[in-house]
Each structure stands twice: as structure tokens, then as C-alpha cells.
Amino acid sequence: MNLFAIIVLILGVIAIVFPNQFFMFGRSWMFKEGAEPSKAVTYMGRIIGVILVISVLLGKFK
């Protein structure tokens, strides 16, 4: 497994486990203090994380 695949896999797992923090990373300056992402953003972050993990795993077994 190359370095890029490992990084994408780690990002996918982080997006699944911590979707709010993953979304706010690099964007926190745009929002007021204490702002939380909506439920839709949380679900979409988890879906993107699952897609990233599946794509890395399928690429490894290809």
C-alpha cells in the first residue's frame, strides 16, 4: 500500500469517527464561536468517509 492510499484511508476513518471536526477543519474561521454543523453535513461526512475507505480497500485488492 503506498503512502497516498494510507493517507486517504486515515482521512476516511477520521471522517467517519469525527465528522463534525473533519468538516470544521480549516473552516472554523468562517463561523461564529460555538457553531455546529448540521445533521446533513454530519451524515454526508460519514458517507464520504465510507466511500474513501471502500475505494482504498477496493484499490488494494484490485
Buried (B, 14 or more C-beta within 10 A) or exposed (E): EEEEBEEBBEBBBBBBEBBEEBBBEEEEEEEEEEEEBEEEBBEBBBEBBBEBBEBBBEBEEE
